[in-house]
Every structure is written in structure tokens, then in C-alpha cells.
Amino acid sequence: MAKVGFIGLGIMGSPMAENLQKGGHKLYLHDQKNPPAALIEGGATVCTSGAEVAKRADIIIVMVPDTPHVEAVLFSKGGVAEGLSAGKIVVDMSSISPIATKGFAQKINAFGCEYLDAPVSGGEVGAKAASLTIMVGGNESAFNDVKPLFELMGKNITLVGGNGDGQTTKVANQIIVALNIQAVAEALLFASKAGADPARVRQALMGGFASSRILEVHGERMVKRTFNPGFRIELHQKDLNLALQGAKALGVSLPNTAATQELMNACAANGMSGLDHSALCRAIELMSNHEIAKG
């Protein structure tokens, strides 16, 4: 049984922590809100700060929305860094800047601790089912130490390279996901406007070369109009911003990523930033004055 700290118990963090608890590990929790009652009833200890979590746990997992949040959790007053001692491992499972990640890792290493960046893909469904894809950057020895925990939260677990490489992989993942959502939205809107039943079109496409996880899950959301968030538009906006900032720094062009970001911006401008990212289709529907299906 490992002593595991978990900071950030939102839509993703709560089920991930629950799966660790089901695996028999002792949890030390900290969040801005009260941690879920089920975790406390299962034996988790609630801590008053990140520093307390770091003092009591051997492996500290962070799962918060964005780069500034990770920095605050780690290095602000009462943060994780204040409670560290040599030999502990900090694991950031948030999706943040690869460049900032390298700096965070160096600071944590200076305490005699290891740092892994291990962002995930799979959304709320994957977090609950313990089927997340986990992309890891960091030391191989630390990866091997934490891998049994990763295996309780995910299925496809890969050590990509050094610190920052996990986050770079996640940015690449988010580019692919966003562009696929855009493609599915345009295809279903085209079919619907042409008079075909979008549900049956989706069913037909699922048996061909156009089949994808996005068509399966998010295509169904578009047809059924179920946009309650698994992964919010505002979070995908953040990830695509990381992609475009990185592209500028690297001197490469990501034209379709930029176009898809503008569609997400349009959704946000129309009050939809808190909806699931499958609601990207709403921007295209507004531009076309036609909805894929009626709710």
C-alpha cells in the first residue's frame, strides 16, 4: 500500500482518486472544495494544504486545470514544495505548458525529489472506467515506481521521454481530438442539411474508414444534443492555445489548429465555454443557420 497524495478533485480527479483507493492505497487529499464524501468514507485523509499532503504522502499527484494552477499548488505559500523531503515523487497529471513543466521539474529535483509530467486523455468516461491514456515524461526509475498507480487509472501508459515530453504529447493529442471534432461536426451538419438522418449517417460511417472514437462518442452527443461536460470547451481552448504558442516558438504553422481554436472562441463568445467540447458543432451550426438535430 502506497501513501498517495491527490490534489485537485474535480471532474477528472475525483474518479481517478477513487480508483487509487479501490486499489488499496492510502490517500491524502487537498482541494479548494470539500473532497467527495465517498473518498473520506473510504478512509482518505483530508489535508489543509499542499504542504501537508507532501509531508504525509510519498507520491503526490496533482490534477488541476492550467499552468498557473500547477505552479500555485507546487510553489505558493503552503504549497507542495514546502512539505517535500528527499526521495518523494511529484506527479503532475494536469495538461499544461511543456516549457513551464521543465522549469517545475528542475525546482522539484532541487529538493532531491523526482518529477513526472503525466497528462491524460479519455475524459470523464475514461477516468471513471480507469481506461485513461497516460503520457509520461521523466526519469525511467520514477516512472517504474509510479507505474502500478498509473495502471489503476489507465490502460495505455507510455513513458515518452524526459520531463516536458508527456505534456508535448498531450498537446499533440489535443490537436488531433479538436480537428476530429471539427470534421465530425462538419460532416454531420452537411448530411443533416442535405436531408439525411444524421443518426443513421453516423451509424453508417461507424462501419467504414471514417470510423473513430470521436465519431462514436461525440457524434452521438451532437445528434442527441447532450453537451453536459466531460471535457469543457474552455479547457480545450487552453490546450489549443498551448499548441499555437508552441508552434510560434518552434517556427511551424498549424493552420487547421488555429481555425478550430477560432470555432471554440466563437462558442465561448456565445456563452458555451462550460459545455462539452463536442459542442464545437454549435459554432458551425450558427454559421450555417442549421442544427444537426433538434434537442
C-alpha positions in Angstrom: 0.0 0.0 0.0 1.4 3.4 -1.1 0.8 6.7 0.7 -0.6 8.8 -2.2 -1.4 12.5 -2.1 -4.0 13.8 -4.5 -4.5 17.5 -5.1 -7.4 18.5 -7.4 -10.6 16.5 -7.1 -12.7 17.8 -10.0 -14.5 16.0 -12.8 -11.4 14.0 -13.6 -9.5 14.0 -10.3 -12.3 12.5 -8.2 -12.8 9.3 -10.1 -9.0 8.9 -10.6 -8.5 9.2 -6.8 -11.4 6.8 -6.3 -9.7 4.1 -8.5 -6.5 4.5 -6.5 -8.5 4.0 -3.3 -10.1 0.9 -4.7 -6.6 -0.4 -5.4 -5.9 -0.4 -1.7 -3.8 2.8 -1.4 -3.9 5.3 1.4 -5.0 8.7 0.2 -4.2 12.2 1.5 -6.5 14.8 -0.2 -6.5 18.5 -0.7 -8.8 20.6 -2.9 -10.4 24.1 -2.9 -13.7 22.5 -2.3 -14.6 19.7 0.2 -13.3 16.4 -1.2 -16.1 13.9 -2.2 -17.7 12.2 0.8 -17.2 8.7 -0.8 -13.4 9.1 -0.6 -13.5 10.2 3.0 -15.8 7.4 3.9 -13.4 5.0 2.2 -10.6 6.1 4.6 -8.9 9.1 2.8 -7.4 11.8 5.0 -8.3 15.4 4.2 -5.3 17.8 4.5 -5.4 21.6 5.0 -2.7 22.4 2.4 -0.5 21.0 -0.3 2.4 21.1 2.1 0.6 18.8 4.5 -0.1 16.4 1.6 3.6 16.4 0.7 4.7 15.7 4.2 2.3 12.8 4.7 2.5 11.1 1.2 5.3 9.5 -0.7 3.8 10.2 -4.1 2.0 13.4 -4.7 -0.4 13.6 -7.7 -1.6 17.0 -9.0 -4.7 17.2 -11.2 -5.7 20.9 -11.8 -6.8 22.9 -14.8 -3.9 25.0 -16.1 -0.3 26.0 -15.8 -0.8 28.8 -13.2 -2.8 26.4 -11.0 0.0 23.8 -11.0 2.6 26.5 -10.2 0.4 27.7 -7.3 -0.2 24.2 -6.0 3.6 23.4 -6.1 5.3 26.7 -5.1 2.9 29.1 -3.4 2.8 29.6 0.4 1.7 26.3 1.9 2.3 24.6 -1.4 3.7 21.1 -2.1 7.3 22.3 -2.2 7.2 23.3 1.5 6.4 19.8 2.6 8.8 17.9 0.4 11.7 15.8 1.6 14.3 13.8 -0.4 13.1 10.7 -2.2 9.5 11.7 -2.8 7.8 11.8 -6.3 5.6 14.6 -7.6 3.4 13.6 -10.5 1.5 16.3 -12.4 -1.4 14.8 -14.4 -2.8 18.2 -15.4 -2.5 19.4 -19.0 -0.1 22.4 -19.0 2.8 24.1 -20.8 5.7 21.8 -21.7 8.1 24.6 -21.3 6.8 25.5 -17.8 6.9 21.8 -16.9 10.6 21.6 -17.5 11.1 24.5 -15.1 8.8 23.0 -12.4 10.7 19.7 -12.7 14.1 21.4 -12.1 12.7 23.1 -9.0 11.3 19.8 -7.6 14.6 18.0 -8.4 16.4 20.5 -6.3 14.6 19.1 -3.3 16.0 15.7 -4.0 12.7 14.6 -5.4 11.6 13.2 -8.8 9.1 14.8 -11.1 6.9 13.2 -13.7 4.6 15.0 -16.1 1.8 12.6 -16.9 -1.2 14.2 -18.6 -4.1 12.0 -19.5 -6.6 11.6 -22.3 -10.0 9.9 -22.2 -12.2 12.4 -20.4 -14.6 11.7 -17.5 -15.6 8.4 -19.0 -12.1 7.2 -19.1 -11.4 8.5 -15.6 -14.4 6.6 -14.2 -13.6 3.4 -16.2 -9.8 3.5 -15.3 -9.1 3.4 -19.0 -7.2 6.7 -19.5 -4.3 7.1 -21.8 -1.4 8.4 -19.8 1.6 10.1 -21.5 4.6 10.4 -19.2 7.7 12.5 -19.2 10.5 12.0 -16.7 13.0 9.6 -15.1 12.5 5.9 -16.0 13.2 4.8 -12.5 10.5 7.2 -11.1 8.1 6.0 -13.9 8.6 2.4 -12.8 7.9 3.3 -9.2 4.6 5.1 -10.1 3.5 2.7 -12.9 1.4 0.5 -10.5 -0.6 3.6 -9.7 -0.9 4.6 -13.3 -2.3 1.1 -14.1 -5.1 1.7 -11.6 -6.2 4.8 -13.5 -5.4 3.9 -17.2 -4.8 1.3 -19.8 -2.4 2.8 -22.4 0.6 4.0 -20.4 3.7 5.2 -22.2 7.0 6.8 -21.0 7.5 9.1 -23.9 10.8 10.7 -22.8 12.2 13.3 -20.4 10.3 16.0 -18.5 8.1 18.0 -20.8 7.7 15.2 -23.3 4.5 14.0 -21.7 3.0 17.4 -21.9 4.1 17.8 -25.6 2.4 14.5 -26.4 -0.8 15.7 -24.7 -0.8 18.9 -26.8 -0.4 16.8 -29.9 -3.3 14.6 -28.7 -5.5 17.7 -28.2 -4.7 18.9 -31.8 -5.9 15.6 -33.2 -9.0 15.5 -31.0 -10.1 19.0 -31.8 -9.6 18.7 -35.5 -11.6 15.4 -35.4 -14.4 17.0 -33.6 -14.5 19.7 -36.2 -14.5 17.1 -39.0 -17.4 15.1 -37.5 -19.4 18.3 -36.8 -19.0 19.5 -40.4 -19.8 16.0 -41.8 -23.0 15.6 -39.7 -24.1 19.1 -40.4 -23.6 18.6 -44.2 -25.6 15.4 -44.1 -28.4 16.9 -41.9 -28.8 19.9 -44.1 -28.9 17.7 -47.2 -31.9 15.9 -45.7 -30.4 12.7 -44.4 -30.9 11.4 -40.9 -27.7 12.3 -39.0 -28.1 9.4 -36.6 -28.2 6.9 -39.4 -25.4 8.7 -41.3 -23.3 8.3 -38.2 -24.2 4.7 -37.8 -23.2 4.0 -41.4 -19.9 5.9 -41.1 -19.0 3.9 -38.0 -18.6 0.8 -40.2 -16.2 2.5 -42.6 -12.8 4.1 -42.9 -14.2 7.3 -41.3 -14.9 5.5 -38.1 -13.3 7.0 -35.0 -13.7 7.3 -31.3 -14.8 10.9 -31.8 -17.5 9.9 -34.3 -18.7 7.2 -31.9 -18.8 9.3 -28.7 -19.0 13.0 -29.8 -21.0 12.3 -32.9 -23.7 10.8 -30.7 -23.5 13.8 -28.4 -24.1 16.1 -31.4 -27.1 14.1 -32.6 -28.6 13.7 -29.1 -27.7 17.3 -28.1 -26.1 16.1 -24.8 -23.4 18.7 -24.2 -23.1 18.4 -20.4 -19.3 18.4 -19.9 -17.0 15.6 -19.8 -14.2 17.9 -21.1 -15.2 21.6 -21.3 -14.6 23.9 -24.3 -12.7 26.3 -22.1 -10.2 23.6 -21.2 -9.7 22.6 -24.9 -9.3 26.3 -25.7 -6.4 26.3 -23.2 -4.8 23.3 -24.8 -5.0 24.6 -28.3 -3.5 27.9 -27.1 -0.6 25.9 -25.8 -0.3 24.3 -29.2 -0.3 27.7 -31.0 2.1 29.2 -28.6 4.4 26.3 -29.1 4.1 26.5 -32.8 5.1 30.1 -32.8 8.1 29.3 -30.6 9.1 26.4 -32.9 8.5 28.4 -36.1 5.9 25.9 -37.5 2.5 26.5 -39.0 -0.7 24.8 -37.6 -3.4 26.4 -39.8 -6.2 24.0 -39.0 -5.5 24.1 -35.3 -5.8 27.9 -35.5 -9.1 27.6 -37.4 -10.5 25.1 -34.8 -9.4 27.4 -32.0 -11.5 30.2 -33.6 -14.5 28.0 -33.6 -14.0 27.3 -29.9 -13.6 31.0 -29.4 -17.0 31.5 -31.1 -18.6 29.0 -28.8 -17.1 30.8 -25.8 -18.3 34.2 -27.1 -21.8 32.7 -27.2 -21.8 31.6 -23.6 -20.8 28.0 -24.3 -17.3 27.7 -22.7 -18.6 25.4 -20.0 -20.2 22.9 -22.4 -18.5 19.7 -23.5 -16.1 20.2 -26.4 -18.4 18.3 -28.7 -20.5 21.4 -28.6 -17.9 22.8 -31.0 -20.5 21.9 -33.6 -22.7 24.8 -32.3 -20.3 27.3 -33.8 -20.6 25.6 -37.2 -24.4 25.4 -36.8 -24.6 29.1 -36.0 -22.5 29.9 -39.1 -24.8 27.7 -41.2 -28.1 28.6 -39.6 -28.9 24.9 -39.3 -28.7 22.4 -36.4 -27.5 18.9 -36.9 -30.5 17.7 -34.9 -33.2 19.0 -32.6 -32.9 18.6 -28.9 
